[in-house]
Amino acid sequence: MGNRLTKIYTKTGDTGSTGLGDGTRTLKCSDRIEAIGTVDELNCIIGVLLCEALPDEISEFFTKVQHQLFDLGSELSVPGYIALSDESVSTIEKKLDAINQHLSPLKEFILPGGSRPAALCHQARAVCRRAERCVIRLEQKDHVSEFSRKYLNRLSDYLFVACRSINQSLNVKDVYWASHRTQGK
């Protein structure tokens, strides 16, 4: 691969616009850039999460997810380009089913936490849901692949189950929500 970034600053964004992968320019506050930025933020949080001790199966999958999120960012930065597929979505479903089968059925809502890695995973889940909302907002104005939306929706489900699996692997109990009704208030 050649040098793609020979100069880091170009000054072309100083006016509040940025270039897309197809050469067009858009405002840095546009729905498209918001979606790209939120997907990037999600990828960063997963990178932080990968610095924690995680079960191998989850760690390996998160590494794959980081690459797919980069693909999703490229898809969002080139209107009309499709990088993800139905296979991307079904892979998440298979991975989700595989880790979920080892967990006890959930009877209560849980709070983010239990262990540090699970709390970081919950943070990733929340940012993933925001990325999904950003993509849906963009989709109202411009074409976005349905696989992008489905991928983020399924990934947030996987992240939720991964939180529980991480706590289980560390022998840490999930933190159950105690509503004001059960707290004696």
Backbone as CSV, one residue per row, in Angstrom:
resi,resn,N_x,N_y,N_z,CA_x,CA_y,CA_z,C_x,C_y,C_z
1,MET,0.853,-1.176,0.000,0.000,0.000,0.000,0.890,1.228,0.000
2,GLY,0.579,2.156,-0.853,1.340,3.388,-0.922,1.012,4.317,0.223
3,ASN,1.698,5.437,0.250,1.421,6.442,1.277,0.108,7.132,0.937
4,ARG,-0.883,6.896,1.766,-2.178,7.504,1.523,-2.273,8.869,2.193
5,LEU,-1.661,9.002,3.350,-1.722,10.262,4.090,-0.316,10.850,4.157
6,THR,0.057,11.565,3.118,1.383,12.150,3.119,1.414,13.450,3.914
7,LYS,0.279,14.092,4.006,0.184,15.328,4.768,-1.070,15.222,5.629
8,ILE,-0.931,15.372,6.931,-2.060,15.173,7.843,-3.009,16.365,7.816
9,TYR,-2.489,17.574,7.780,-3.394,18.722,7.738,-3.425,19.277,6.320
10,THR,-4.641,19.570,5.880,-4.829,20.094,4.528,-5.426,21.495,4.536
11,LYS,-6.005,21.875,5.659,-6.678,23.164,5.840,-7.984,23.259,5.055
12,THR,-8.352,22.193,4.322,-9.585,22.247,3.533,-10.819,22.196,4.425
13,GLY,-10.678,21.748,5.653,-11.812,21.688,6.564,-11.968,22.911,7.437
14,ASP,-11.106,23.878,7.253,-11.148,25.073,8.092,-12.441,25.866,7.946
15,THR,-13.155,25.655,6.872,-14.409,26.395,6.639,-15.618,25.643,7.190
16,GLY,-15.387,24.479,7.819,-16.494,23.728,8.399,-17.041,22.641,7.506
17,SER,-16.357,22.362,6.414,-16.786,21.274,5.538,-15.689,20.214,5.502
18,THR,-16.057,19.040,5.028,-15.094,17.951,4.915,-15.376,17.172,3.645
19,GLY,-14.367,16.479,3.166,-14.505,15.709,1.938,-14.994,14.301,2.216
20,LEU,-15.882,13.832,1.354,-16.337,12.448,1.410,-15.471,11.607,0.477
21,GLY,-15.635,10.305,0.595,-14.825,9.388,-0.202,-15.059,9.497,-1.696
22,ASP,-16.192,10.053,-2.109,-16.476,10.204,-3.542,-16.030,11.563,-4.077
23,GLY,-15.355,12.349,-3.230,-14.842,13.646,-3.662,-15.754,14.824,-3.374
24,THR,-17.012,14.569,-3.015,-17.915,15.672,-2.684,-17.582,16.202,-1.299
25,ARG,-18.081,17.370,-1.008,-17.860,17.979,0.299,-19.199,18.135,1.001
26,THR,-19.152,18.071,2.316,-20.361,18.236,3.119,-19.972,18.924,4.425
27,LEU,-20.944,19.503,5.067,-20.680,20.157,6.346,-20.274,19.123,7.399
28,LYS,-19.378,19.518,8.268,-18.926,18.616,9.331,-20.023,18.290,10.331
29,CYS,-21.108,19.065,10.312,-22.229,18.811,11.216,-23.383,18.094,10.502
30,SER,-23.140,17.581,9.312,-24.202,16.901,8.561,-24.524,15.555,9.211
31,ASP,-25.698,15.036,8.890,-26.101,13.728,9.411,-25.127,12.633,8.991
32,ARG,-24.585,12.735,7.790,-23.635,11.715,7.311,-22.356,11.727,8.155
33,ILE,-21.840,12.894,8.420,-20.607,12.992,9.209,-20.886,12.598,10.657
34,GLU,-22.055,12.921,11.163,-22.427,12.502,12.518,-22.449,10.972,12.609
35,ALA,-22.992,10.323,11.597,-23.030,8.856,11.580,-21.618,8.282,11.492
36,ILE,-20.805,8.826,10.604,-19.422,8.353,10.460,-18.664,8.530,11.776
37,GLY,-18.813,9.688,12.391,-18.114,9.976,13.642,-18.558,9.086,14.783
38,THR,-19.840,8.763,14.833,-20.337,7.911,15.912,-19.877,6.474,15.715
39,VAL,-19.823,6.012,14.482,-19.272,4.677,14.203,-17.794,4.650,14.593
40,ASP,-17.069,5.724,14.308,-15.663,5.819,14.707,-15.522,5.798,16.230
41,GLU,-16.394,6.524,16.915,-16.378,6.530,18.380,-16.616,5.119,18.930
42,LEU,-17.559,4.406,18.343,-17.830,3.027,18.750,-16.586,2.169,18.550
43,ASN,-15.920,2.331,17.424,-14.710,1.565,17.149,-13.629,1.876,18.187
44,CYS,-13.523,3.132,18.584,-12.542,3.523,19.607,-12.845,2.854,20.945
45,ILE,-14.113,2.831,21.331,-14.482,2.213,22.606,-14.205,0.710,22.572
46,ILE,-14.466,0.080,21.450,-14.155,-1.350,21.338,-12.645,-1.546,21.422
47,GLY,-11.868,-0.610,20.885,-10.412,-0.670,21.025,-9.981,-0.596,22.476
48,VAL,-10.605,0.277,23.243,-10.312,0.353,24.684,-10.722,-0.954,25.367
49,LEU,-11.868,-1.460,25.009,-12.365,-2.710,25.576,-11.393,-3.861,25.292
50,LEU,-10.793,-3.863,24.121,-9.834,-4.915,23.769,-8.545,-4.845,24.596
51,CYS,-8.329,-3.749,25.310,-7.175,-3.641,26.207,-7.424,-4.382,27.522
52,GLU,-8.653,-4.798,27.748,-9.030,-5.521,28.960,-8.870,-7.030,28.736
53,ALA,-8.809,-7.763,29.840,-8.781,-9.223,29.760,-10.191,-9.697,29.422
54,LEU,-10.341,-10.292,28.259,-11.636,-10.759,27.778,-11.537,-12.232,27.408
55,PRO,-12.647,-12.936,27.409,-12.628,-14.301,26.889,-12.139,-14.275,25.428
56,ASP,-11.336,-15.267,25.057,-10.740,-15.290,23.717,-11.773,-15.154,22.610
57,GLU,-12.876,-15.860,22.725,-13.907,-15.839,21.691,-14.444,-14.419,21.479
58,ILE,-14.645,-13.701,22.562,-15.162,-12.334,22.474,-14.086,-11.393,21.945
59,SER,-12.883,-11.541,22.433,-11.780,-10.698,21.988,-11.537,-10.850,20.487
60,GLU,-11.517,-12.080,20.007,-11.305,-12.326,18.578,-12.425,-11.719,17.746
61,PHE,-13.651,-11.835,18.233,-14.765,-11.283,17.478,-14.738,-9.757,17.488
62,PHE,-14.383,-9.146,18.614,-14.299,-7.684,18.677,-13.253,-7.160,17.688
63,THR,-12.170,-7.899,17.507,-11.157,-7.488,16.528,-11.755,-7.499,15.126
64,LYS,-12.529,-8.528,14.809,-13.214,-8.591,13.511,-14.215,-7.441,13.391
65,VAL,-14.934,-7.168,14.471,-15.916,-6.084,14.476,-15.230,-4.746,14.180
66,GLN,-14.044,-4.523,14.745,-13.353,-3.262,14.481,-13.117,-3.073,12.982
67,HIS,-12.709,-4.131,12.308,-12.497,-4.048,10.860,-13.814,-3.779,10.134
68,GLN,-14.880,-4.431,10.583,-16.182,-4.224,9.951,-16.706,-2.810,10.203
69,LEU,-16.436,-2.264,11.380,-16.847,-0.887,11.649,-16.081,0.087,10.756
70,PHE,-14.828,-0.237,10.475,-14.060,0.594,9.545,-14.678,0.496,8.151
71,ASP,-15.093,-0.730,7.769,-15.799,-0.911,6.493,-17.085,-0.093,6.476
72,LEU,-17.814,-0.117,7.590,-19.056,0.649,7.677,-18.771,2.145,7.527
73,GLY,-17.708,2.617,8.154,-17.322,4.023,7.995,-17.024,4.359,6.547
74,SER,-16.365,3.448,5.841,-16.080,3.704,4.424,-17.366,3.698,3.613
75,GLU,-18.285,2.821,3.984,-19.583,2.775,3.301,-20.330,4.097,3.487
76,LEU,-20.301,4.607,4.695,-20.995,5.864,4.974,-20.312,7.065,4.323
77,SER,-19.001,6.956,4.083,-18.273,8.091,3.514,-18.312,8.118,1.986
78,VAL,-18.840,7.056,1.378,-18.987,7.024,-0.076,-20.450,6.716,-0.381
79,PRO,-21.271,7.746,-0.560,-22.692,7.505,-0.825,-22.891,6.520,-1.977
80,GLY,-23.724,5.503,-1.715,-24.010,4.487,-2.720,-23.131,3.250,-2.630
81,TYR,-22.017,3.336,-1.899,-21.113,2.196,-1.754,-21.657,1.266,-0.676
82,ILE,-21.558,-0.042,-0.898,-22.022,-1.016,0.085,-20.851,-1.912,0.476
83,ALA,-20.512,-1.914,1.751,-19.387,-2.715,2.255,-19.855,-3.903,3.083
84,LEU,-20.967,-3.747,3.784,-21.488,-4.820,4.622,-22.556,-5.588,3.859
85,SER,-22.844,-6.794,4.329,-23.807,-7.642,3.631,-24.676,-8.381,4.642
86,ASP,-25.589,-9.144,4.122,-26.429,-9.980,4.972,-25.562,-10.962,5.764
87,GLU,-24.462,-11.393,5.173,-23.541,-12.300,5.861,-22.921,-11.632,7.088
88,SER,-22.637,-10.330,6.986,-22.094,-9.589,8.133,-23.069,-9.641,9.302
89,VAL,-24.355,-9.505,8.991,-25.401,-9.516,10.014,-25.576,-10.922,10.575
90,SER,-25.633,-11.927,9.708,-25.852,-13.304,10.185,-24.667,-13.818,10.995
91,THR,-23.469,-13.343,10.714,-22.297,-13.728,11.522,-22.469,-13.255,12.958
92,ILE,-22.951,-12.029,13.121,-23.185,-11.523,14.479,-24.236,-12.386,15.175
93,GLU,-25.291,-12.725,14.477,-26.353,-13.538,15.073,-25.805,-14.882,15.558
94,LYS,-24.943,-15.492,14.766,-24.353,-16.783,15.150,-23.469,-16.628,16.387
95,LYS,-22.671,-15.584,16.399,-21.789,-15.335,17.550,-22.617,-15.030,18.800
96,LEU,-23.678,-14.261,18.625,-24.564,-13.923,19.744,-25.197,-15.190,20.312
97,ASP,-25.742,-16.031,19.447,-26.363,-17.284,19.899,-25.355,-18.174,20.633
98,ALA,-24.116,-18.192,20.139,-23.091,-19.054,20.740,-22.760,-18.643,22.172
99,ILE,-22.639,-17.332,22.431,-22.299,-16.930,23.808,-23.531,-16.876,24.695
100,ASN,-24.690,-16.620,24.105,-25.910,-16.517,24.901,-26.343,-17.874,25.465
101,GLN,-26.030,-18.951,24.771,-26.472,-20.267,25.226,-25.845,-20.678,26.558
102,HIS,-24.763,-20.024,26.941,-24.085,-20.354,28.199,-24.527,-19.460,29.360
103,LEU,-25.473,-18.561,29.093,-25.943,-17.630,30.118,-27.308,-18.055,30.636
104,SER,-27.541,-17.763,31.904,-28.861,-18.055,32.456,-29.877,-17.082,31.864
105,PRO,-31.126,-17.494,31.757,-32.146,-16.589,31.228,-32.228,-15.326,32.081
106,LEU,-32.393,-14.222,31.418,-32.462,-12.938,32.108,-33.901,-12.676,32.521
107,LYS,-34.096,-12.464,33.832,-35.444,-12.234,34.363,-35.637,-10.802,34.831
108,GLU,-34.560,-10.064,34.948,-34.602,-8.686,35.422,-33.771,-7.817,34.486
109,PHE,-34.005,-6.514,34.520,-33.137,-5.582,33.818,-31.818,-5.512,34.567
110,ILE,-30.735,-5.291,33.819,-29.439,-5.141,34.482,-28.891,-3.741,34.221
111,LEU,-28.079,-3.298,35.163,-27.418,-2.006,35.054,-26.032,-2.202,34.457
112,PRO,-25.503,-1.197,33.776,-24.131,-1.297,33.288,-23.174,-1.464,34.461
113,GLY,-22.340,-2.460,34.395,-21.361,-2.651,35.461,-21.102,-4.097,35.757
114,GLY,-20.769,-4.341,36.998,-20.347,-5.661,37.437,-18.835,-5.700,37.474
115,SER,-18.237,-5.629,36.298,-16.778,-5.574,36.185,-16.412,-4.432,35.233
116,ARG,-15.169,-4.011,35.292,-14.728,-2.927,34.404,-14.912,-3.287,32.928
117,PRO,-14.484,-4.485,32.488,-14.687,-4.800,31.071,-16.165,-4.843,30.675
118,ALA,-17.017,-5.339,31.540,-18.458,-5.367,31.228,-19.015,-3.953,31.165
119,ALA,-18.562,-3.084,32.060,-19.028,-1.690,32.036,-18.594,-1.005,30.737
120,LEU,-17.368,-1.252,30.294,-16.901,-0.693,29.024,-17.701,-1.262,27.857
121,CYS,-18.064,-2.515,27.950,-18.867,-3.147,26.908,-20.265,-2.524,26.874
122,HIS,-20.817,-2.216,28.037,-22.102,-1.520,28.085,-21.987,-0.138,27.446
123,GLN,-20.871,0.536,27.680,-20.664,1.839,27.051,-20.621,1.684,25.529
124,ALA,-19.939,0.653,25.058,-19.901,0.384,23.618,-21.312,0.119,23.089
125,ARG,-22.102,-0.621,23.853,-23.483,-0.918,23.449,-24.298,0.365,23.314
126,ALA,-24.146,1.274,24.271,-24.899,2.528,24.226,-24.472,3.380,23.027
127,VAL,-23.186,3.428,22.742,-22.713,4.192,21.584,-23.159,3.511,20.288
128,CYS,-23.211,2.192,20.291,-23.701,1.464,19.122,-25.156,1.821,18.837
129,ARG,-25.964,1.917,19.876,-27.366,2.318,19.697,-27.451,3.744,19.145
130,ARG,-26.555,4.616,19.601,-26.547,5.987,19.075,-26.127,5.987,17.607
131,ALA,-25.133,5.162,17.261,-24.714,5.052,15.858,-25.874,4.569,14.994
132,GLU,-26.620,3.621,15.512,-27.792,3.121,14.790,-28.803,4.253,14.559
133,ARG,-29.056,5.052,15.587,-29.982,6.178,15.439,-29.474,7.182,14.403
134,CYS,-28.161,7.413,14.398,-27.568,8.340,13.422,-27.748,7.820,12.001
135,VAL,-27.541,6.532,11.813,-27.705,5.937,10.487,-29.170,6.026,10.047
136,ILE,-30.086,5.770,10.963,-31.515,5.875,10.635,-31.877,7.317,10.269
137,ARG,-31.330,8.277,11.002,-31.584,9.693,10.694,-31.053,10.021,9.297
138,LEU,-29.853,9.543,8.992,-29.268,9.766,7.663,-30.127,9.108,6.584
139,GLU,-30.619,7.942,6.886,-31.429,7.177,5.942,-32.716,7.908,5.558
140,GLN,-33.195,8.792,6.423,-34.403,9.555,6.127,-34.170,10.574,5.016
141,LYS,-32.888,10.947,4.792,-32.569,11.981,3.811,-31.773,11.460,2.626
142,ASP,-31.082,10.363,2.806,-30.159,9.882,1.783,-30.118,8.358,1.827
143,HIS,-29.681,7.759,0.747,-29.633,6.290,0.701,-28.529,5.755,1.619
144,VAL,-28.903,4.770,2.398,-27.966,4.030,3.243,-28.327,2.560,3.091
145,SER,-27.343,1.710,3.008,-27.602,0.281,2.871,-28.368,-0.237,4.087
146,GLU,-29.360,-1.073,3.830,-30.127,-1.653,4.933,-29.234,-2.500,5.836
147,PHE,-28.145,-3.023,5.289,-27.251,-3.861,6.086,-26.524,-3.047,7.146
148,SER,-26.287,-1.771,6.886,-25.651,-0.900,7.884,-26.520,-0.796,9.124
149,ARG,-27.781,-0.522,8.889,-28.734,-0.390,9.997,-28.878,-1.719,10.738
150,LYS,-29.072,-2.798,9.992,-29.233,-4.111,10.609,-27.977,-4.533,11.363
151,TYR,-26.813,-4.241,10.790,-25.544,-4.595,11.429,-25.433,-3.934,12.803
152,LEU,-25.707,-2.646,12.860,-25.598,-1.927,14.133,-26.632,-2.417,15.135
153,ASN,-27.833,-2.718,14.665,-28.867,-3.229,15.555,-28.441,-4.566,16.154
154,ARG,-27.940,-5.450,15.335,-27.516,-6.762,15.820,-26.272,-6.658,16.682
155,LEU,-25.352,-5.746,16.315,-24.138,-5.570,17.105,-24.477,-5.091,18.510
156,SER,-25.446,-4.205,18.653,-25.818,-3.742,19.998,-26.382,-4.901,20.817
157,ASP,-27.121,-5.790,20.166,-27.611,-6.990,20.870,-26.445,-7.869,21.311
158,TYR,-25.492,-8.050,20.413,-24.312,-8.860,20.751,-23.558,-8.229,21.924
159,LEU,-23.384,-6.928,21.882,-22.648,-6.245,22.953,-23.333,-6.445,24.306
160,PHE,-24.666,-6.411,24.317,-25.389,-6.636,25.564,-25.107,-8.033,26.107
161,VAL,-25.188,-9.024,25.252,-24.950,-10.401,25.693,-23.472,-10.580,26.067
162,ALA,-22.583,-9.922,25.337,-21.156,-9.997,25.659,-20.880,-9.439,27.051
163,CYS,-21.594,-8.378,27.448,-21.436,-7.817,28.796,-21.690,-8.896,29.844
164,ARG,-22.774,-9.609,29.663,-23.135,-10.663,30.609,-22.119,-11.801,30.574
165,SER,-21.666,-12.152,29.389,-20.690,-13.229,29.247,-19.348,-12.854,29.882
166,ILE,-18.962,-11.597,29.729,-17.711,-11.121,30.339,-17.812,-11.216,31.857
167,ASN,-18.905,-10.729,32.422,-19.076,-10.832,33.876,-19.044,-12.293,34.316
168,GLN,-19.720,-13.152,33.580,-19.741,-14.568,33.946,-18.325,-15.154,33.913
169,SER,-17.543,-14.805,32.906,-16.177,-15.342,32.793,-15.293,-14.874,33.948
170,LEU,-15.629,-13.728,34.527,-14.859,-13.180,35.651,-15.472,-13.545,37.005
171,ASN,-16.518,-14.361,36.974,-17.248,-14.738,38.196,-17.775,-13.519,38.943
172,VAL,-18.269,-12.564,38.168,-18.858,-11.354,38.724,-20.335,-11.357,38.342
173,LYS,-21.178,-11.079,39.307,-22.609,-11.066,39.041,-23.014,-9.791,38.316
174,ASP,-24.002,-9.933,37.441,-24.600,-8.751,36.826,-25.257,-7.918,37.921
175,VAL,-25.347,-6.632,37.693,-25.987,-5.725,38.636,-27.441,-5.571,38.204
176,TYR,-28.350,-6.089,39.014,-29.769,-6.024,38.673,-30.360,-4.687,39.085
177,TRP,-31.254,-4.189,38.250,-31.934,-2.937,38.519,-32.954,-3.157,39.622
178,ALA,-32.913,-2.277,40.599,-33.914,-2.276,41.670,-34.718,-1.001,41.472
179,SER,-35.924,-1.150,40.986,-36.745,0.029,40.732,-37.099,0.699,42.050
180,HIS,-37.590,1.898,41.977,-37.985,2.611,43.202,-39.032,1.813,43.970
181,ARG,-39.786,0.974,43.277,-40.798,0.149,43.960,-40.163,-0.910,44.858
182,THR,-38.974,-1.410,44.428,-38.336,-2.455,45.240,-37.299,-1.892,46.209
183,GLN,-37.020,-0.618,46.094,-36.045,0.008,46.992,-36.723,0.594,48.222
184,GLY,-38.010,0.462,48.350,-38.712,0.975,49.509,-39.035,2.454,49.444
185,LYS,-38.948,3.058,48.276,-39.253,4.495,48.142,-40.698,4.693,47.820
